């Protein structure tokens, strides 16, 4: 496109965002056609969240519905809040109660949690989501603007200073606190209007507009009322709200206009931070009948900016002195600019803090009923963010921290997520001499960092016998644990729902900094004979994370000791994954084809039912004892000749066929009982033992298949040997199918073979 095309496209985007100002009557007609545009603050925030829809996720081993709003969809996921879905759902539930006026309407919503748990992302996500929602037809937000320049020149004009002499756009002044258009109506008229509007709503949350005009707008209203009353105008309200004096305009919600954010570094007296400050020089210029003129007020306080939608106090421990000043705001929905001038506010209040705020709030807890902060604590509705306890989410978060990736991971099955978890990551870094180079985190390297971080965050007090923290992490991530042929669902484990999972542990900032230092390291990590990208291996990552604990001030002595002890099961698990990759690459061309597996299943099914059946090719299948025996010995590797009498199975084999194969087939038949069921309809990979045959091998398979293979020769195998041929094929398969580079495949396979050599017969 040309430059002109881009400008035209931008024009079109703005045209869809903004509307021409309208009369008050036209606005009323508009809200009866689309009531959502008149929503009060908490209802508007709720509608923005719900408008984005939901999706299903698995967290802590359980399926949950997650609001897509918190994935930051309008910003391509840049500030998505990963995890904490249950906490966010609780927030939305409370918001629904507040919006409906059923309960908690006096509450201040409080998000608390340790550092690097997503609290700052929550603020950005809310701002992004509200901004984009306000650009949609259902999310339009409106306020009023005034023009009183039709008064005589001797009369007082409405402005922030200077002479008002013309009735053009420069003399229109918008409400500085986003006053709701319905607040212009007298209270009794507004109540009737809202009653009629809510009668037609299917929504369980009625529209509520209780606020009076803001002081700035009240000055304009009173001035026009006085003028037209002097002139004897009978239709006084119509004259005041005539299109020449009052217009309803839409605005895009953003920080400063509908969203107020009080940052940790903001200072000033409490009144300034809350609502703004007087501009003393203008008080002398603007007459207001012997009192301070609200036109001479700077409405830059957090409540003024957030009026109409949302008020956020960030790092609330830095503004603890303000919290008591906010006590009556949710109750009375009003604040004072000055002793004589009050202002109604309609805003959803939300504070964000680290755990240090709770320590401040509890400083007088031992006084029991005499605690001066008791009233404040009663009004705080706490939602606690914790560290992520899902391996896939932590992996996604680390990748975000290291790269510019912002995509939110969604997958149709856990197998898809598992592929993303193990993926390598390449990063371009600049050396001290200014040269750039590409470095690779090998497959499983980011996974190892994420798994170790998650393991440090899990409570080991509720571990069932036989499980370690890695098992618990896997259950939390995928919802089950696969133990050989047996799959155990999360609800079979007695984990403590009120445990300390996610309360403490290694934060992602520590992981990010450790990995960044590894990228910048100039040391030769492995072998000088590799002239390709420098490779960071999983063991590099885990060693660096453990070594760095001693110098990291964020950890206590007890935490360092505890975290150091938790790395061993992680190393073992990651090695198992690397070993599996190498074995599967070696055996890739030797794996059993699905037709052979299907034939075995058909014969077992015919054997159990004691009658022939027909396969999908229409062929009559008679159970063949020899074929079943050979499959079970050679491919399954589970049985020996001793477990058969000739070709007939002994009890152990018969039990295996019934419990591991037939039971899975019957389960599949039950799940598809409303369909025409036949063996050929079965997804063989749904049968755990068959999935094992199709997808996994062990060193016995390797030894049986390659009789002259010797892992001790792997680093430099003699030319022409079977080991050399196997290595060449293995490296090629790891690169082409498993996502490795040649360097990471070489290093990973060397590491695995080095361990295997010790136990090779």
Helices and strands as residue ranges (DSSP letters): H 3-17, H 24-33, G 35-38, H 41-51, E 54-59, E 62-67, G 68-71, G 73-75, H 85-100, E 108-112, H 119-133, E 141-146, G 169-171, E 173-174, G 181-184, H 187-199, H 215-230, H 236-240, E 246-251, E 254-255, E 258-262, H 270-274, E 277-278, H 280-283, G 294-296, E 297-298, H 302-306, E 310-313, G 316-319, H 320-323, G 324-326, H 327-332, E 334-338, E 341-344, E 348-353, H 356-361, G 365-370, H 374-379, E 380-384, H 391-402, H 414-422, E 425-430, E 436-441, H 445-457, H 469-478, E 480-483, E 486-489, G 490-492, H 508-520, E 534-536, H 538-547, G 548-551, H 557-565, H 567-586, G 588-590, H 594-609, E 613-614, E 620-621, H 625-630, I 631-635, G 641-643, E 644-645, E 648-649, H 651-656, I 657-662, H 663-671, G 679-681, G 684-686, H 688-695, H 699-705, G 711-716, H 722-737, H 742-757
